[in-house]
Amino acid sequence: MKYPQFLIRHERLKRNWSQEGLCNGICTVSYLSKIEQGKADPSDEILSLLFDRLGIEWESTGIYGELIENAWELLLSGHSERFQKLCSSPIWNKYLNSVYGLDALLLKTVSQDGAEALPEAVEVCMDHRQLSVQRALQGRYEEAIMLNPCSFIYLAAGSGRYWKGENTRAIELLQLAIQQAASEGRALNIMYAHYYIGSCYSNLLYFEAMSSHYKIARSLALDLGEYSILNSIDYNIASTRIELDEYTEALRYFESSEEFVMNLHKLAICYEKTGQKEKALDALGKAFSLLQESPSKPWEKICRLVELRLIDDDYLNNSEYGKTLEQCFKEMRDTMPVGFCIFHMPWMLEYLEHKRKYKQAYELLLAFPAYRAQKAFNCKI
């Protein structure tokens, strides 16, 4: 079925119109029924008349084809900022009501933060390229790869596995993304793949491998002018040093980094671990000031945990600390990348052990194989 036929039926049902009410004076009810089932390919004139009655200004000439293909190329080659800018332009809504409407709808969806898959009903209209992106949005990565084994899909699959903490599989997929991107000549995809491989090794605390891939990503970023990724690399390296108990080395970065909430949180932990309580509280004060300007309940709780440890030597018996830690950890599991949970696992396990909740601690370890792998990499079991 083609997208215009699907859209006619969808818009008619949304308005609770009968087929007779829509097609009266345009075509027969039986012909409209065939159109809506994808069994008839109506002329541009009939399509325009049907959409006009639905109150939709329809473009059937295909004049937007070049622009849509440009958007696809920006997406598949890793030019995310230019892609997002194009899809958010005022003119993009015109593409939605054209023969390229499904492309426009899918691409606009992908360009948005927290993108979710389109409704399954529209899949009957999708070609392989469209369906592969739809499957990636659904987290059905192996199917996406079978439909379109390009570097973008391998990269999406690898980064998706990384966010879920499936680091080994993520690395395999990202290595394939690098190989495919090299054959396609898509250097940005190579850069992002090395970045995510480095991030996988960061999760595993495999510092040497992490540094190697981040070095390649950094070099490509400088050559390609993609400077925004450099801060993420430096942040991840410094955060990994915290997890490796290298607080002095991490402190050098966070003391000189921009005063974002995430950076100030890590700075406070570095000060906490090096016995500089007043400086830690000062860093948290700055973080809380920023949170007043841009509220974020999860980050307020994350910073509050550090504050409670600093102001109460007996924090493990502090009911507020225990309640905040459990709430915070649950929110991380539900809404944040797995790396946040892994970072906070030592404090969670410390609390459960102190409360003699050994079964919960055991179940938590089972739930986070990435944390167990992290400890195995560093021989700390």
Phi, psi and omega in degrees: 000139177273155186299320179303319178297316179299317184293322178300312180295317181299314182290325178296313180293325179298327180271356182061039178267153172277162177296321180296320180294326180284318191263358183306121180084358180249310179202175180283160178298320181296324180290320177298321178300318178294322178300312184292337177270357182078017182263353178226143180249093188290160177289163177300327181294315181292319177302314182297320180293319180294316180292325178298320178293329177281356180079025181246125177280104189260135176250113186252002187275346180080023183289345182266005186304315182295320180293320178296317179295325176297319178296319178299316182294320177298318179295308187290337181262002173089011178276069190296318183295314179295323178297312180296321179297317180296314184289340179263002181290149182303328183288344186299328180298334177292327180294331183297331181253054179218177179297345176259021185301321181292319174302312182298318180294315181293315181294319178297321178297314180298326185288346185267148177297141180065035184302137176243158181296155174289161177305141184300333184302330184279352183297336179297342181264353191274143170272181185298319181296313179297316184292328178296320178291320176302315180294323177296319177296330179278353184080013179264069193292321182296321177293320179300318180294319179298324181286323185205085185282059178263170184296326180298317181290319175300320179294316178298318179294316181294315179293326177297317177293324178299313182298333179273357179085011179270070193294319182298311179294323179300316181298319178300313181293322181289327174295321177293324177299320179297314180299314182291320179296325178297320180287333180271346183074032182252088187294326180297323178294326175297316179301310182295324180295316177296323178300313182289327174297316176302321180291326175298313179292333173296316177301326182271359183059031177266085194297318183297313180293320177303310183299322181298313182286324176295327179297317179293316180299319180296316181298316179294321180299318179294318180293324185267356180074023179264070190286339184297333183284342184296320179297321179296320179297312181296320179297314182295321178297314180294321178295322177297322177298324176298315181292338176268009180066022178263067189290323181296318179294319179294324182300324181301321179287309188290334176291333182256000183277165178295152185275074170264160182301315181299317180293318181293326176298312179293325177298317179298321179294318177301315177295320178301314185286340178258014174074022181254073188299314184297318178295324179296315179294325177295318178297318179294323177302319178294321179296316180295326176296317177295323181290336174292325179285321179228085186300141175210104183303316179302315182288330174299317179292319180300316179289325179297326178301315179295317180300317180295323178294327182283323186267350182225107179297336180258040187300332182293339176258006179275118185297326179295320179298311181298317180295315181296318180298314181293318178297316183297316182294322178296317179296323177297317180297324185277327192232350186242161175302152186299336180301328178295318178295316181299319179300322184267001181303317181303319180289324178293316179292323177300316181293314181297320178296318180298323180274005180059035176265065188292326179296317179296322178296317179297315180296325178294318177296321177295325183285343183234077178299334179296325179290319178296319179296322178301315180291324179295320178300327185254010176055039177237085183256000000 
